Amino acid sequence: MKAVVMAGGFGTRIQPLTNSIPKPMLPIMNRPMMEHTIVSLRNLGIKEFIVLLYFKPDVIKEYFKDGSDWGIHISYVVPDDDYGTAGAVKKAQELIGDENFIIISGDLVTDFDFQKIFDYHASKNSKLTITLTSVENPLEFGVVIANEEGEIEKFLEKPSWGEVFSDTINTGIYIIEPEILNYIPKNENFDFAKDLFPLLMRQGIKLMAGYAQGYWRDVGNPESYRDVYEDILAGKIKFELGGEAIKYPDGVLICEEDNLVDENIEITGIVVIGNNVTIKKGSKLNNVVIGDNVVIGASSKISNTIIWDDVVIGKNSKLDGCVICCKNTIGKNVTAKSGMILAEGCEIGQLVIVEKDVTIWPYKVIEDAAIVSRSVILGSRYKNSIFEDGMVIGKSNVELSCEMATKLAESFGAQLPVGSTVVVSRSYDKSSRMLKRAFLGGLLSSGVDVVDYNAISSAVMRCSLSFHESYAAGIHFHQKIDDPTSTVITFYNHEGIRINTDMAKKVEKAFFKETFRRVDYSRIGQIYPSHHKNEYQSYKNGMKELLASHRFKCLDCRIAVDMMHGMASEIFPEILNELGVENIMFNAYPDEQRLSNINTLVKRSHGDMSAVIKALSLDVGFMIYPHGQRLDMMCDDGVLLSKQTALHVVMSLLNMEAKEKGEKRRVFLPTWAADSVTFDHLEIERGQYANFKAEEMRKYDLVATGEGNFAFTEFATHRDSMYATVKILEMIVNHNVKLSKLIADLPHFFYHTYQIPCSQALKGKMMRKFLEDSKGKKSSTLDGVKIWFNDTDWILMLPDQYNDHLNLTIQANKDVDGESYAQQYIDKIEAWSKS
């Protein structure tokens, strides 16, 4: 058997540890991570290794050379492009030959019994065996389910919490027979999990699951890197520490030769040191790993810390829970609280205090007596990832600084051709104005032109973006609606839809690697200001062309609208007036102070609108939230519609319209939307709203999230509360209905969503337990785990993507049944958490 070691990753998420070395070369107990894997396989008799490289290949080649120092032979393959995981292995087909082989990542730490994995593969006469294990957080891995015979039935690569259906994941360790390589195309980007495995299953080739017991960790970020050391020193992994062990009263020192260790030091726990290390008098070390050529000054206190090579630490320093990379100098009397990451080549002056969880990026100088309370260069939020669903969210002028905004713009601009045109807009708050200006400079430096809309509703900007074929992308800045101290930067593609995860990852990679494109001075981009006249006119014309606007003028229909101090107040009152809609308008002016407390604003809006509707006998009320997406509705009796009731009202109106025209309308809803109400003239599809393209959205007449967001695709493929308002009003007028009558005709049923506290570490386990509980019942794993109790009653468990809780949605015909289901599963979750 041969071994193929995957060692080409960029190590983006573990920055800045991988600033100058590839991730497989990160030291684990003073040896490169990849070396431990190679030695484990060598000890089982594997002598032929093929190492696939891409990022900083020379570092790995220089260290391992031909492998003779380890008694093995190493061949290297460096693809000329990124061909994906399987495509890269295809490049090594000639070197692999006719032998079966193991594929393993160079950037993981494990004590799996590989011999058992080999034996299982042989016993099953398998063509391809995927090694599985259970982990606490499966989000970054491929989740897998196999039947009792070990044949894989289902898998999903890097799911969201809503897609997780087990905590049993793909470890990336495969045993493969050579003929499987024939299914991989040459010189194409081809991935094992996304492309090869589904292809093999379609071809009827069984993929076998080999469950492995023991320790396994993908070292994907700085936190997991620290955790590996903690696990090794705590004895959670079988690991040969090597060196000579010197016992102390409360610990042990494991060291190589040629060290200068004062006899008056204190060792607790396990301390491992490399070569040419000096530890001076009075120092106290607790669970510390030290590389080569390190000096620790007198009376220093260091605990739970990893120190790489060529580091000098001054006397009286106090370090806790730190990672200190190579070639750093730390002055005397420095205090670094838990979680500091010090990248290579930095100089820390004396008397410096570094607060908790601070990252200092490479080659920085921290002056004497400085107090470092936040990360230098990057805000702490962005150590691992930047985007959430096409958005960047951070504390204004702290995490999202002007420097951060400029770098984001340079990273985004580098993904577009030189000479592209990007639309940029903002809300009226000061933070958005400041960050947008910084962002513009970054775009211009990458050779991208900017159409600057300044302050405008994002709905109008997105419509304009989708109307103009020459615009490549759009960016909008606004204050976070429930946190005025934070800013949201939303990135849109040329269709006016949020950028997908692939684009976000490309921008992140450019950001972390600083692979910007700074063009020649003659190709620097230009700014073209717009004063909204054309954009507003196009937006209004688009509405009027689609709506039967004359109907509003001749019928007695009066409404209330609360603009909630949003940017839509610049245009929507004018639209309603031109359509002839008789309206009473609230809060149609900017007020940054009012927006700083959205909960108070919403409560007051609901109260005021209810009183006015009842006093003046208005037909309906609409509350258009700032930033132009969410819409609340109030009935003609002054009662606020719940989100689910509002959705059913809109669908009832759409059903009437479809029936009148003798056709069917298509609707897309999230999986957790209620389905107790039937609509004869609607074709309803439920699924996960993510990475949609405009072409896909146009297959539906209505796309709703169930959160007060409606996209009527006849007008635009994005959510727009202004158009939704007039479209809903048009349907009310056309069918001469009262919302109170529509709501009274809806059947009563139990529908409720509970938020059950659940740590990140337990979410995968909960998904697995729910799936096990669904055995023998009708169930779905389309988005979360959904279990039917009968034809009408069901429960959906969907872990929250960003917060520590589970969303438990229950539908039942009877209230007593719904409450019983809720208590039953709340009790189960509590029991599963403790098991």
Secondary structure, DSSP 8 states (H G I E B T S, - for coil): -EEEEEE----GGGTTTTSSS-GGGSEETTEEHHHHHHHHHHTTT--EEEEEE-SSHHHHHHHHTTSGGGTSEEEEE--SS--HHHHHHHTTHHHHTTS-EEEEETTEEE---HHHHHHHHHHTT-SEEEEEEE-S--TTSEEEEE-TTSBEEEEESS--GGG---SEEEEEEEEE-GGGGGGS-TTS---IIIIIHHHHHHTT---EEEE--S-EEE--SHHHHHHHHHHHHTT-S-----SEEEEETEEEEEE-SS-EE-SS-EEEEEEEE-SSEEE-TT-EEEEEEE-SSEEE-TT-EEEEEEE-SSEEE-TT-EEES-EE-SSEEE-TT-EE-TT-EE-TT-EE-TT-EE-TT-EE-TT-EE-TT-EE-S-BSS-GGGSS--EETTEEEEEBTTTB-HHHHHHHHHHHHTTS-TT-EEEEEE-SSHHHHHHHHHHHHHHHHTT-EEEEEEE--HHHHHHHHHH-TTEEEEEEEEEETTEEEEEEEEEE-TTSSB--HHHHHHHHHHHHHT------GGG---EEE--SHHHHHHHHHHHHHHS-HHHHHHS--EEEEE-TT-GGGGTHHHHHHHHT-EEEEE--S--HHHHT-HHHHHHHHHHHHHHHHHHHT-SEEEEE-TTS--EEEE-TTS-B--HHHHHHHHHHHHHHHHHHTT--EEEEEETTS---S--TTEEEEEE---S--HHHHTT-SEEE-SSS-EEETTT-SS--HHHHHHHHHHHHHHHT--HHHHHHHS---EEEEEEEE--HHHHHHHHHHHHHHTTTS-EE-SSSEEEESSSS-EEEEEE-SSSSEEEEEEEESSHHHHHHHHHHHHHHHHHHHH-
